[in-house]
Amino acid sequence: MATAGISFIREHTEAIEPPRALWVPFELGRPLGAPNEPDFQIDVLRTLLRTLDEKHGPVLVDYPHEAPASSGAEEPWACLIPPPPLKPAGSEAEALSQRLNQEISLLRPWYDESVSSRGRTAVRTSGLTIADMVSVLAPYAAGE
């Protein structure tokens, strides 16, 4: 099966030589350009998918457009409020679980706002709740 990916750092992609890649001139962490710009994002995806038409690789295509300005472009991406200290944990899995749950609770208002404004979420496509995911992932990440 052919593979295709989006590249932020052209030099790395040239060295790795994936079968097909689209280099984009966007800010790291925004592979489709500005948020809430579906027409622009669809164009990025269509350009990427057109690399699959090439019979032989590696293929590296430069996306020809800059991302449109975003109304929230100047806002920081991180929450500037430090989290409260955690209680001592009995195991590495418990410590990971505490940190994950803390981060989830800090991000929950933004998650709820996103669900409210978009009317959808990809969470629960697995059939698990967020709490269920933490209870599965933390012990696994701790090697238990």
C-alpha positions in Angstrom: 0.0 0.0 0.0 1.3 3.4 -0.9 2.0 5.8 1.9 1.9 9.6 2.0 2.7 12.0 4.7 2.9 15.7 5.5 6.4 17.2 6.2 7.2 20.2 8.3 11.0 20.0 7.9 12.0 19.5 4.3 15.6 18.5 5.0 14.5 15.7 7.3 12.0 14.4 4.6 14.7 14.5 2.0 17.0 12.4 4.2 14.3 9.9 5.2 13.0 9.5 1.6 9.4 8.4 2.4 7.5 7.1 -0.6 5.4 10.2 -0.9 5.4 13.5 1.1 4.0 16.9 0.9 6.1 19.6 2.5 4.1 22.4 4.0 5.3 25.9 5.1 3.1 26.0 8.2 3.7 26.4 11.9 4.8 23.2 13.6 1.8 21.4 15.0 -0.5 22.7 12.3 -0.1 20.2 9.4 -3.2 21.5 7.6 -2.6 25.2 8.1 -4.8 27.5 10.1 -7.5 26.0 12.3 -11.1 26.4 11.4 -10.3 26.9 7.7 -11.9 23.7 6.2 -11.6 24.8 2.5 -7.9 25.4 2.9 -7.4 22.2 4.9 -9.2 20.2 2.2 -6.9 21.7 -0.4 -3.9 20.6 1.6 -5.3 17.0 1.8 -6.1 16.9 -1.9 -2.6 18.0 -2.7 -1.2 15.3 -0.5 -3.5 12.7 -2.0 -2.4 13.7 -5.5 1.1 12.4 -4.6 -0.5 8.9 -4.7 -0.9 9.3 -8.5 2.9 9.1 -8.9 3.9 5.6 -9.9 7.5 5.7 -8.4 8.9 7.4 -5.4 10.3 8.9 -3.4 8.1 11.9 -4.2 8.4 15.2 -2.3 6.0 18.0 -3.3 6.1 21.5 -2.0 2.7 23.0 -1.0 2.5 26.3 -2.9 0.5 28.4 -0.4 1.0 29.9 3.0 -1.6 29.2 5.6 -4.3 31.9 5.9 -4.2 34.1 9.0 -6.0 32.7 11.9 -8.0 34.9 14.4 -6.3 33.0 17.2 -2.8 32.9 15.7 -1.3 35.1 18.4 -2.8 33.1 21.3 -0.4 30.8 23.2 -0.9 27.1 22.7 -0.2 26.2 26.3 -2.2 26.8 29.5 -0.2 29.3 31.6 -1.7 28.2 34.9 0.5 25.7 36.6 -1.2 22.5 37.8 -1.4 21.8 41.5 1.1 19.4 43.0 0.2 15.7 42.9 0.0 13.3 45.8 2.8 10.7 46.1 2.1 7.7 44.0 2.6 4.1 45.0 3.7 2.9 41.5 4.8 4.3 38.2 1.5 3.4 36.7 -0.3 5.3 39.4 1.9 8.3 38.9 1.3 8.3 35.2 -2.4 7.9 35.8 -2.4 10.9 38.2 -0.6 13.0 35.6 -2.8 12.0 32.8 -6.0 12.6 34.8 -4.6 16.0 35.9 -3.9 17.0 32.4 -7.3 15.8 31.2 -9.1 17.8 33.9 -7.1 20.9 33.0 -8.0 20.5 29.3 -11.6 19.5 29.9 -13.0 23.0 29.5 -11.4 23.3 26.1 -12.6 19.8 25.1 -16.1 20.7 26.1 -16.0 24.0 24.2 -14.8 22.2 21.1 -17.5 19.6 21.3 -20.1 22.3 21.8 -18.9 24.4 18.9 -18.3 21.6 16.5 -21.0 19.2 17.6 -18.8 16.2 17.5 -15.7 14.5 18.9 -13.4 11.6 17.9 -13.2 10.5 21.5 -15.2 7.3 22.2 -14.7 6.0 18.7 -12.9 3.2 20.5 -15.9 2.6 22.7 -13.9 3.7 25.8 -14.4 6.7 27.9 -11.5 9.0 28.6 -11.2 7.5 32.1 -11.2 4.0 30.7 -8.4 5.0 28.3 -6.3 6.3 31.2 -6.8 3.1 33.1 -5.6 1.0 30.1 -2.8 3.3 28.9 -1.1 4.2 32.2 -0.2 0.6 33.3 0.8 -0.2 29.7 3.1 2.8 29.5 4.6 1.9 32.9 5.4 -1.6 31.6 2.9 -3.4 33.8 
